[in-house]
Amino acid sequence: MTKNETPNEQAVLKTAYGEMTIAFWPDVAPKTVENFKKLAKAGFYDGTAFHRIIKGFMIQGGCPNTKAGATGMPGTGGPGHTLKAEFNDKHHVKGVISMARSSHPDSAGSQFFICHGEAAFLNRQYTAFGQLVKGEDVLEKIAGVPTKSGGGGEKSTPIERVDLESVRIVAA
């Protein structure tokens, strides 16, 4: 390995329900993968929560407004920068991790979601950047957390906090 190469890395998401391991797709979303890894290594995701859960669709996290003491509305925060979308041919199927964003394609920053079912309508519209390789049972448990309306009509706010305790980048 030359000094410019990096070992193949994965993310280990430690949650209140156990751990999930994500393998990255730097070949199709290099800037998105780098951004996620950089934020994780800086501890950005530690102490956040999965604030949006839709069984059969996805679980969403990565918002700094879900940290203890944060004052912003969950689901509206970010890292202070946005990314250019890296739409690709990876399909949004169960276990795929993708960047959440607003209606603007280049508005993703830190929030992400893990698909709990097939979501073909998101293909080539959202930046898929990895795949769950371990912890599908944890995804199932989180997706099964009861939800309530968060005020916007969508019944996707978990009735209990679902902690994302830490995200660690490890050698694969």
PyRosetta script that sets phi, psi and omega in degrees:
from pyrosetta import init, pose_from_sequence

init()
pose = pose_from_sequence("MTKNETPNEQAVLKTAYGEMTIAFWPDVAPKTVENFKKLAKAGFYDGTAFHRIIKGFMIQGGCPNTKAGATGMPGTGGPGHTLKAEFNDKHHVKGVISMARSSHPDSAGSQFFICHGEAAFLNRQYTAFGQLVKGEDVLEKIAGVPTKSGGGGEKSTPIERVDLESVRIVAA")
pose.set_psi(1, 129.7)
pose.set_omega(1, 177.5)
pose.set_phi(2, -81.4)
pose.set_psi(2, 168.4)
pose.set_omega(2, -176.1)
pose.set_phi(3, -69.4)
pose.set_psi(3, -18.1)
pose.set_omega(3, 178.4)
pose.set_phi(4, -86.0)
pose.set_psi(4, -11.6)
pose.set_omega(4, 179.6)
pose.set_phi(5, -87.8)
pose.set_psi(5, 148.1)
pose.set_omega(5, 175.1)
pose.set_phi(6, -117.2)
pose.set_psi(6, 148.5)
pose.set_omega(6, 178.8)
pose.set_phi(7, -65.6)
pose.set_psi(7, 156.3)
pose.set_omega(7, 176.4)
pose.set_phi(8, -63.5)
pose.set_psi(8, 124.9)
pose.set_omega(8, -176.3)
pose.set_phi(9, -117.6)
pose.set_psi(9, 155.2)
pose.set_omega(9, 176.3)
pose.set_phi(10, -130.5)
pose.set_psi(10, 164.0)
pose.set_omega(10, 175.4)
pose.set_phi(11, -108.5)
pose.set_psi(11, 134.4)
pose.set_omega(11, 174.3)
pose.set_phi(12, -109.5)
pose.set_psi(12, 113.5)
pose.set_omega(12, 179.7)
pose.set_phi(13, -96.5)
pose.set_psi(13, 112.0)
pose.set_omega(13, 179.2)
pose.set_phi(14, -93.3)
pose.set_psi(14, 117.1)
pose.set_omega(14, -177.2)
pose.set_phi(15, -117.5)
pose.set_psi(15, 173.9)
pose.set_omega(15, 176.2)
pose.set_phi(16, -63.6)
pose.set_psi(16, -16.2)
pose.set_omega(16, -176.3)
pose.set_phi(17, -109.3)
pose.set_psi(17, 4.7)
pose.set_omega(17, -178.5)
pose.set_phi(18, 124.7)
pose.set_psi(18, -169.0)
pose.set_omega(18, -175.3)
pose.set_phi(19, -108.4)
pose.set_psi(19, 145.4)
pose.set_omega(19, 172.7)
pose.set_phi(20, -123.8)
pose.set_psi(20, 139.6)
pose.set_omega(20, 178.2)
pose.set_phi(21, -114.2)
pose.set_psi(21, 131.4)
pose.set_omega(21, -177.9)
pose.set_phi(22, -113.5)
pose.set_psi(22, 129.4)
pose.set_omega(22, 170.3)
pose.set_phi(23, -96.1)
pose.set_psi(23, 136.4)
pose.set_omega(23, -176.0)
pose.set_phi(24, -89.3)
pose.set_psi(24, 158.8)
pose.set_omega(24, 175.1)
pose.set_phi(25, -117.3)
pose.set_psi(25, 71.5)
pose.set_omega(25, -179.0)
pose.set_phi(26, -67.6)
pose.set_psi(26, -17.0)
pose.set_omega(26, 179.4)
pose.set_phi(27, -68.8)
pose.set_psi(27, -29.0)
pose.set_omega(27, -178.1)
pose.set_phi(28, -110.5)
pose.set_psi(28, -17.1)
pose.set_omega(28, -178.4)
pose.set_phi(29, -144.7)
pose.set_psi(29, 60.2)
pose.set_omega(29, -173.7)
pose.set_phi(30, -60.9)
pose.set_psi(30, -42.2)
pose.set_omega(30, -178.6)
pose.set_phi(31, -70.3)
pose.set_psi(31, -36.0)
pose.set_omega(31, 178.4)
pose.set_phi(32, -67.2)
pose.set_psi(32, -44.7)
pose.set_omega(32, 178.3)
pose.set_phi(33, -61.2)
pose.set_psi(33, -46.0)
pose.set_omega(33, -179.8)
pose.set_phi(34, -61.1)
pose.set_psi(34, -42.8)
pose.set_omega(34, 179.3)
pose.set_phi(35, -61.8)
pose.set_psi(35, -46.9)
pose.set_omega(35, -179.6)
pose.set_phi(36, -61.2)
pose.set_psi(36, -45.9)
pose.set_omega(36, -179.4)
pose.set_phi(37, -64.0)
pose.set_psi(37, -41.6)
pose.set_omega(37, 179.9)
pose.set_phi(38, -62.8)
pose.set_psi(38, -46.1)
pose.set_omega(38, 178.9)
pose.set_phi(39, -62.9)
pose.set_psi(39, -43.0)
pose.set_omega(39, -179.8)
pose.set_phi(40, -62.5)
pose.set_psi(40, -45.7)
pose.set_omega(40, -178.9)
pose.set_phi(41, -64.3)
pose.set_psi(41, -27.8)
pose.set_omega(41, 178.6)
pose.set_phi(42, -84.2)
pose.set_psi(42, -2.4)
pose.set_omega(42, 180.0)
pose.set_phi(43, 80.6)
pose.set_psi(43, 12.0)
pose.set_omega(43, -176.5)
pose.set_phi(44, -56.6)
pose.set_psi(44, -41.2)
pose.set_omega(44, -175.0)
pose.set_phi(45, -82.4)
pose.set_psi(45, -16.5)
pose.set_omega(45, -176.0)
pose.set_phi(46, -62.8)
pose.set_psi(46, 128.6)
pose.set_omega(46, 178.5)
pose.set_phi(47, 83.7)
pose.set_psi(47, 7.4)
pose.set_omega(47, 174.6)
pose.set_phi(48, -87.2)
pose.set_psi(48, -172.8)
pose.set_omega(48, -178.6)
pose.set_phi(49, -143.8)
pose.set_psi(49, 158.6)
pose.set_omega(49, 169.7)
pose.set_phi(50, -79.1)
pose.set_psi(50, 110.4)
pose.set_omega(50, -172.2)
pose.set_phi(51, -99.5)
pose.set_psi(51, -9.3)
pose.set_omega(51, -177.9)
pose.set_phi(52, -138.6)
pose.set_psi(52, 121.5)
pose.set_omega(52, -177.6)
pose.set_phi(53, -132.9)
pose.set_psi(53, 123.8)
pose.set_omega(53, 175.2)
pose.set_phi(54, -130.3)
pose.set_psi(54, 101.5)
pose.set_omega(54, -177.8)
pose.set_phi(55, -54.9)
pose.set_psi(55, 134.1)
pose.set_omega(55, -179.3)
pose.set_phi(56, 86.5)
pose.set_psi(56, -8.0)
pose.set_omega(56, -179.7)
pose.set_phi(57, -121.8)
pose.set_psi(57, -69.7)
pose.set_omega(57, -177.1)
pose.set_phi(58, -169.2)
pose.set_psi(58, 166.1)
pose.set_omega(58, 169.9)
pose.set_phi(59, -120.0)
pose.set_psi(59, 136.0)
pose.set_omega(59, -174.6)
pose.set_phi(60, -121.5)
pose.set_psi(60, 138.7)
pose.set_omega(60, 178.4)
pose.set_phi(61, -148.8)
pose.set_psi(61, -168.0)
pose.set_omega(61, 176.2)
pose.set_phi(62, 93.9)
pose.set_psi(62, 8.2)
pose.set_omega(62, -179.7)
pose.set_phi(63, -92.3)
pose.set_psi(63, 123.6)
pose.set_omega(63, 179.4)
pose.set_phi(64, -65.1)
pose.set_psi(64, -18.2)
pose.set_omega(64, 178.9)
pose.set_phi(65, -72.4)
pose.set_psi(65, -3.4)
pose.set_omega(65, 177.1)
pose.set_phi(66, -95.1)
pose.set_psi(66, -1.4)
pose.set_omega(66, 178.0)
pose.set_phi(67, -74.0)
pose.set_psi(67, 152.5)
pose.set_omega(67, 177.7)
pose.set_phi(68, -56.7)
pose.set_psi(68, 131.3)
pose.set_omega(68, 177.8)
pose.set_phi(69, 87.4)
pose.set_psi(69, -9.7)
pose.set_omega(69, 178.7)
pose.set_phi(70, -68.5)
pose.set_psi(70, 147.5)
pose.set_omega(70, -176.3)
pose.set_phi(71, -108.0)
pose.set_psi(71, -17.3)
pose.set_omega(71, -178.9)
pose.set_phi(72, -74.2)
pose.set_psi(72, 163.4)
pose.set_omega(72, 179.2)
pose.set_phi(73, -71.8)
pose.set_psi(73, 129.0)
pose.set_omega(73, 177.1)
pose.set_phi(74, -54.6)
pose.set_psi(74, 135.3)
pose.set_omega(74, -179.9)
pose.set_phi(75, 97.8)
pose.set_psi(75, -4.9)
pose.set_omega(75, -177.5)
pose.set_phi(76, -114.3)
pose.set_psi(76, -2.8)
pose.set_omega(76, -175.4)
pose.set_phi(77, -93.7)
pose.set_psi(77, 165.8)
pose.set_omega(77, 177.8)
pose.set_phi(78, -158.0)
pose.set_psi(78, -173.5)
pose.set_omega(78, -175.8)
pose.set_phi(79, -88.1)
pose.set_psi(79, 1.8)
pose.set_omega(79, -177.8)
pose.set_phi(80, 94.0)
pose.set_psi(80, 4.6)
pose.set_omega(80, 174.7)
pose.set_phi(81, -146.7)
pose.set_psi(81, 163.1)
pose.set_omega(81, 176.7)
pose.set_phi(82, -125.7)
pose.set_psi(82, 164.6)
pose.set_omega(82, -177.2)
pose.set_phi(83, -115.2)
pose.set_psi(83, 147.9)
pose.set_omega(83, 170.3)
pose.set_phi(84, -72.6)
pose.set_psi(84, 133.9)
pose.set_omega(84, -179.0)
pose.set_phi(85, -59.8)
pose.set_psi(85, 144.2)
pose.set_omega(85, 174.8)
pose.set_phi(86, -123.1)
pose.set_psi(86, 64.4)
pose.set_omega(86, 179.8)
pose.set_phi(87, -61.3)
pose.set_psi(87, 143.3)
pose.set_omega(87, -175.5)
pose.set_phi(88, -149.4)
pose.set_psi(88, -177.0)
pose.set_omega(88, -175.6)
pose.set_phi(89, -90.3)
pose.set_psi(89, 7.1)
pose.set_omega(89, 176.9)
pose.set_phi(90, -72.5)
pose.set_psi(90, 136.2)
pose.set_omega(90, -176.7)
pose.set_phi(91, -88.0)
pose.set_psi(91, 145.1)
pose.set_omega(91, 176.5)
pose.set_phi(92, -83.3)
pose.set_psi(92, 89.7)
pose.set_omega(92, 178.5)
pose.set_phi(93, -121.0)
pose.set_psi(93, 171.8)
pose.set_omega(93, -177.2)
pose.set_phi(94, -50.9)
pose.set_psi(94, 129.0)
pose.set_omega(94, 177.5)
pose.set_phi(95, 93.9)
pose.set_psi(95, -8.6)
pose.set_omega(95, 179.1)
pose.set_phi(96, -79.0)
pose.set_psi(96, 137.2)
pose.set_omega(96, 175.4)
pose.set_phi(97, -102.5)
pose.set_psi(97, 136.0)
pose.set_omega(97, -174.6)
pose.set_phi(98, -143.1)
pose.set_psi(98, 159.6)
pose.set_omega(98, 180.0)
pose.set_phi(99, -84.0)
pose.set_psi(99, 133.2)
pose.set_omega(99, 172.6)
pose.set_phi(100, -81.5)
pose.set_psi(100, 153.9)
pose.set_omega(100, -179.4)
pose.set_phi(101, -157.8)
pose.set_psi(101, 171.5)
pose.set_omega(101, 173.2)
pose.set_phi(102, -85.0)
pose.set_psi(102, -163.1)
pose.set_omega(102, -179.5)
pose.set_phi(103, -67.7)
pose.set_psi(103, -20.5)
pose.set_omega(103, 178.7)
pose.set_phi(104, -80.6)
pose.set_psi(104, 127.9)
pose.set_omega(104, -176.7)
pose.set_phi(105, -57.4)
pose.set_psi(105, -31.2)
pose.set_omega(105, -176.3)
pose.set_phi(106, -102.2)
pose.set_psi(106, 38.3)
pose.set_omega(106, -175.6)
pose.set_phi(107, -109.5)
pose.set_psi(107, 2.3)
pose.set_omega(107, 179.3)
pose.set_phi(108, -68.9)
pose.set_psi(108, 147.0)
pose.set_omega(108, 178.6)
pose.set_phi(109, -138.4)
pose.set_psi(109, -67.6)
pose.set_omega(109, -178.7)
pose.set_phi(110, -129.8)
pose.set_psi(110, -24.5)
pose.set_omega(110, -175.4)
pose.set_phi(111, -74.3)
pose.set_psi(111, 141.1)
pose.set_omega(111, -177.2)
pose.set_phi(112, -139.9)
pose.set_psi(112, 165.5)
pose.set_omega(112, 173.2)
pose.set_phi(113, -139.1)
pose.set_psi(113, 152.6)
pose.set_omega(113, 175.7)
pose.set_phi(114, -114.3)
pose.set_psi(114, 122.8)
pose.set_omega(114, -177.9)
pose.set_phi(115, -65.5)
pose.set_psi(115, 135.7)
pose.set_omega(115, 175.0)
pose.set_phi(116, -104.5)
pose.set_psi(116, -3.7)
pose.set_omega(116, 177.5)
pose.set_phi(117, -160.3)
pose.set_psi(117, -178.6)
pose.set_omega(117, 177.7)
pose.set_phi(118, -74.0)
pose.set_psi(118, 135.2)
pose.set_omega(118, 179.8)
pose.set_phi(119, -136.2)
pose.set_psi(119, 64.6)
pose.set_omega(119, -175.2)
pose.set_phi(120, -58.1)
pose.set_psi(120, -27.5)
pose.set_omega(120, -179.2)
pose.set_phi(121, -66.5)
pose.set_psi(121, -13.1)
pose.set_omega(121, 177.1)
pose.set_phi(122, -90.6)
pose.set_psi(122, -14.4)
pose.set_omega(122, -177.5)
pose.set_phi(123, -56.4)
pose.set_psi(123, 134.7)
pose.set_omega(123, -179.9)
pose.set_phi(124, 60.2)
pose.set_psi(124, 15.1)
pose.set_omega(124, 177.5)
pose.set_phi(125, -118.4)
pose.set_psi(125, -21.4)
pose.set_omega(125, -179.9)
pose.set_phi(126, -132.9)
pose.set_psi(126, 152.1)
pose.set_omega(126, -176.1)
pose.set_phi(127, -86.4)
pose.set_psi(127, 101.7)
pose.set_omega(127, 172.7)
pose.set_phi(128, -77.7)
pose.set_psi(128, 132.4)
pose.set_omega(128, -176.0)
pose.set_phi(129, -136.7)
pose.set_psi(129, 9.9)
pose.set_omega(129, 177.5)
pose.set_phi(130, 179.6)
pose.set_psi(130, -179.3)
pose.set_omega(130, -173.6)
pose.set_phi(131, -143.7)
pose.set_psi(131, 137.2)
pose.set_omega(131, 174.3)
pose.set_phi(132, -63.8)
pose.set_psi(132, 126.4)
pose.set_omega(132, 178.6)
pose.set_phi(133, -115.2)
pose.set_psi(133, -11.4)
pose.set_omega(133, 177.7)
pose.set_phi(134, -155.5)
pose.set_psi(134, 140.8)
pose.set_omega(134, 175.9)
pose.set_phi(135, 100.9)
pose.set_psi(135, 25.4)
pose.set_omega(135, 178.2)
pose.set_phi(136, -60.3)
pose.set_psi(136, -30.9)
pose.set_omega(136, 177.0)
pose.set_phi(137, -62.8)
pose.set_psi(137, -34.5)
pose.set_omega(137, 178.5)
pose.set_phi(138, -69.9)
pose.set_psi(138, -42.9)
pose.set_omega(138, 175.6)
pose.set_phi(139, -56.7)
pose.set_psi(139, -43.9)
pose.set_omega(139, 179.2)
pose.set_phi(140, -61.0)
pose.set_psi(140, -44.5)
pose.set_omega(140, -179.5)
pose.set_phi(141, -62.9)
pose.set_psi(141, -45.8)
pose.set_omega(141, -178.6)
pose.set_phi(142, -65.9)
pose.set_psi(142, -42.6)
pose.set_omega(142, 179.6)
pose.set_phi(143, -62.6)
pose.set_psi(143, -24.6)
pose.set_omega(143, -179.2)
pose.set_phi(144, -87.4)
pose.set_psi(144, -0.9)
pose.set_omega(144, 179.2)
pose.set_phi(145, -66.4)
pose.set_psi(145, 129.7)
pose.set_omega(145, 179.3)
pose.set_phi(146, -60.3)
pose.set_psi(146, 146.1)
pose.set_omega(146, -177.8)
pose.set_phi(147, -126.3)
pose.set_psi(147, 165.7)
pose.set_omega(147, 177.0)
pose.set_phi(148, -137.5)
pose.set_psi(148, 170.6)
pose.set_omega(148, 176.3)
pose.set_phi(149, -71.0)
pose.set_psi(149, 135.7)
pose.set_omega(149, 178.4)
pose.set_phi(150, -92.2)
pose.set_psi(150, 10.0)
pose.set_omega(150, 179.3)
pose.set_phi(151, 111.1)
pose.set_psi(151, -23.7)
pose.set_omega(151, -179.5)
pose.set_phi(152, -92.5)
pose.set_psi(152, 4.3)
pose.set_omega(152, 179.4)
pose.set_phi(153, 97.8)
pose.set_psi(153, -32.3)
pose.set_omega(153, 179.6)
pose.set_phi(154, -74.8)
pose.set_psi(154, 128.0)
pose.set_omega(154, -179.2)
pose.set_phi(155, -87.5)
pose.set_psi(155, 76.5)
pose.set_omega(155, -174.3)
pose.set_phi(156, -133.0)
pose.set_psi(156, 2.5)
pose.set_omega(156, 179.6)
pose.set_phi(157, -87.8)
pose.set_psi(157, 119.7)
pose.set_omega(157, -179.0)
pose.set_phi(158, -61.1)
pose.set_psi(158, 140.6)
pose.set_omega(158, -179.7)
pose.set_phi(159, -74.3)
pose.set_psi(159, -17.8)
pose.set_omega(159, 174.0)
pose.set_phi(160, -127.1)
pose.set_psi(160, 150.7)
pose.set_omega(160, -180.0)
pose.set_phi(161, -64.5)
pose.set_psi(161, 133.5)
pose.set_omega(161, 176.9)
pose.set_phi(162, -113.6)
pose.set_psi(162, 93.1)
pose.set_omega(162, -174.5)
pose.set_phi(163, -66.5)
pose.set_psi(163, 137.5)
pose.set_omega(163, 164.4)
pose.set_phi(164, -106.3)
pose.set_psi(164, 93.7)
pose.set_omega(164, -171.8)
pose.set_phi(165, -65.9)
pose.set_psi(165, -42.9)
pose.set_omega(165, -179.7)
pose.set_phi(166, -160.9)
pose.set_psi(166, 158.4)
pose.set_omega(166, 170.6)
pose.set_phi(167, -128.2)
pose.set_psi(167, 118.7)
pose.set_omega(167, -179.3)
pose.set_phi(168, -115.5)
pose.set_psi(168, 139.0)
pose.set_omega(168, 176.6)
pose.set_phi(169, -97.2)
pose.set_psi(169, 123.4)
pose.set_omega(169, -176.2)
pose.set_phi(170, -129.3)
pose.set_psi(170, 158.2)
pose.set_omega(170, 174.9)
pose.set_phi(171, -67.1)
pose.set_psi(171, 139.5)
pose.set_omega(171, -178.5)
pose.set_phi(172, -76.3)
pose.dump_pdb("model.pdb")
